[in-house]
Amino acid sequence: MAQRPAVSPHGDDTTRILDSGFWLVVAMSAVLVVLVVASALAGALAPGTAGPVASPSASASPSPSGPIDVASFLYPAARPAPPIELTDPGDRSFSLASLRGAPAFVFFGYTHCPDVCPATIGTVGQAMEAFGGDVGAVFVSVDPERDTTTWLREYVRFLPAGFVALTGSDTRIAATADAWDVRYAKVETGVEGAYSMSHTAEVFLVDASGMLRASFPFGTSSEVMTAVLRAVVATPTQGSPSPTVTPGPNLTPTPTAPPGAASGAPDSALGIEVVSTSVWAGAASPVILSLAVDGGRLADTDIRPTAQLVSETGERVGQPVAAVPVRPPAMDTVSYVATVPIPTPGAWRLEVSATVDGAARTGSVGLDALEPGATAALGAPAPAARTPTLGDVGGVVKAVTTDPTPDLRLSERSTVDALAEGRPFVLVVDSTRFKVSPACGQAIVMARFALDRWRDVAFIHLEPYRYTLVSDTPVIDGSLEDPTLTDPAAAWGVGGAPWGPKSMPWVFVVDGDGIVRAKYQGVMGSTDVDVILALIAQGG
């Protein structure tokens, strides 16, 4: 579930003036791509970082000199690749189907990404060069606000041969990402226009017949990608044409005709977007919604929507719940939070009703409920496990964080201190050095920004993995393939099934009564935290 604007179509702004920042980003990206290609990324970068390998055991994929388990990257069964119908830098319509006849790599990212996306471009470029045959690469932007066609026209000049970069409207990008099961979210940095994007960083491989055959987590070496590509080319499938693009389960197609709207009554339609990047099964889970009418996002705190959970077979489950309007401080947008008990993981729908300007409006939206496993339960007391502070380790910064430029405010207070004070807190379980998840973006960056916005909330960083200090370089206990969790991380349940110890980052939001109110895994945005903290602050 990606955080994105509700139904505000964003056309390709071909008249946008390229400022000096653009050229800086392009130059930096070009340099990064060149450096990545030249350095043979495998072995040069630790998974998910742009820094040196933390220890000899930290390896995300087989060494070029060792055996490559091709089968571990292949899907058990080939299936038609989801469609991609977007716009290329020349303002032309592009369809993934146009590449039929040759295999292609597909990945999602954004041009302002400082490390993961340029590294991915370099790795894919190496794999294509080593393959030597006819193969393409499709780069889909998850940041259409900045990645206009004008912007991309200059950016693609620095990409390896065979790459196409695509953009489109907010709704079209959202539908495409949903179809590929890609999540993304905006992360504010406190500097206007300088936000980052958190997103799924996998690379997908589509064969010549349009069938989805393999995927690669970030950190996979180019040698592995080449080996899997060769295996796929050697074992072709008879694919069927990709289906026509349709909105994913989390996107209302248009504000005038959403699923569930009364047929022939467009004036009653309610556009709905699930903003929450994580929604959980089991205990009641907060679902952040944005609502829109006639293409305009609603910002009225007097509106009181109701949300009804509906199964995929159309059965209503439980009673309708009231959605609480929330406007975080210093923000213009209003979100509506429905706290919904969802019985089981999987695909569900919410039917939402609201009275707007005296008229009844209805719509529905899909959502995917996640399996919480052993993680700290929503609505339950937070674990009473002490997270280490600078005071606990004699002020030795490297003993509590692997961040080379840490914000020490994140290590001043323990979770047990915040619980004893009756103070709301946000626990960020993430690592700068040991980045093992397939997500681009760091929750620590989000926390640095949010703690300035929320002065009365404690933001606490917890390194998830045990490590020792060797000079200035931390060395993980075990390996990035099988890391050892710290005791506090284990107490919060982040290493249990089905997630496992490599599922970072995690963020938990706890209220002043010590109750876990929200939690997020992997891809998450600043709006997730802002809205829940605002909900707590207003007594919701």
BELRANOR-V314233 format. One record per backbone hydrogen bond with DSSP energy under -1.0 kcal/mol. NH is the residue of the N-H (numbers start at 0). CO is the residue of the C=O. If there is no record, write none. Layout:
BEGIN
((NH:CO) (NH:CO))
END
This chain:
BEGIN
((2:183) (8:6) (13:11) (15:12) (22:18) (23:19) (24:20) (25:21) (26:22) (27:23) (28:24) (29:25) (30:26) (31:27) (32:28) (33:29) (34:30) (35:31) (36:32) (37:33) (38:34) (43:40) (44:40) (45:50) (48:45) (57:54) (58:56) (65:62) (69:67) (71:68) (72:69) (74:212) (78:211) (80:209) (85:93) (86:166) (87:91) (90:87) (93:85) (95:83) (97:94) (98:95) (99:96) (100:207) (101:98) (103:205) (104:135) (105:203) (106:137) (108:139) (112:109) (118:114) (119:115) (120:116) (121:117) (122:118) (123:119) (124:120) (125:121) (126:122) (127:123) (128:124) (129:125) (130:126) (131:127) (135:102) (136:161) (137:104) (138:163) (139:106) (140:165) (141:108) (145:142) (146:142) (147:145) (151:147) (152:148) (154:150) (155:151) (157:154) (158:155) (162:159) (163:136) (165:138) (166:86) (172:168) (173:169) (174:170) (175:171) (176:172) (177:173) (178:174) (179:175) (180:177) (181:176) (184:197) (186:195) (193:190) (195:186) (197:184) (198:439) (199:182) (200:437) (202:215) (203:105) (204:213) (205:103) (206:210) (209:206) (211:78) (212:204) (213:204) (214:72) (215:202) (219:216) (224:220) (225:221) (226:222) (227:223) (228:224) (229:225) (230:226) (231:227) (232:228) (233:229) (238:236) (250:247) (251:271) (260:257) (264:261) (267:264) (268:265) (269:361) (270:291) (272:289) (274:287) (275:287) (280:369) (281:341) (284:339) (286:337) (288:335) (289:272) (291:270) (292:295) (295:292) (297:290) (302:299) (305:352) (306:320) (307:350) (309:348) (310:314) (313:310) (316:308) (320:306) (322:304) (323:336) (325:334) (330:327) (334:325) (335:288) (336:323) (337:286) (339:284) (345:368) (347:366) (348:309) (349:364) (350:307) (351:362) (352:305) (353:360) (355:358) (358:355) (360:353) (361:267) (362:351) (364:349) (365:248) (366:347) (368:345) (369:278) (374:371) (375:491) (378:515) (379:376) (381:513) (389:410) (394:389) (395:392) (396:394) (398:395) (399:396) (400:396) (409:406) (410:407) (417:413) (418:414) (419:415) (420:416) (422:417) (424:509) (425:457) (426:507) (427:459) (428:505) (429:461) (434:432) (439:198) (445:441) (446:442) (447:443) (448:444) (449:445) (450:446) (453:449) (456:453) (457:423) (459:425) (460:409) (461:427) (465:483) (467:474) (469:472) (472:469) (474:467) (476:465) (483:476) (485:463) (489:485) (490:486) (491:487) (492:489) (493:488) (495:492) (499:495) (502:499) (505:428) (506:519) (507:426) (508:517) (509:424) (510:514) (513:510) (515:379) (516:508) (517:508) (519:506) (521:504) (525:185) (529:525) (530:526) (531:527) (532:528) (533:529) (534:530) (535:531) (536:532) (537:533) (538:535) (539:534))
END
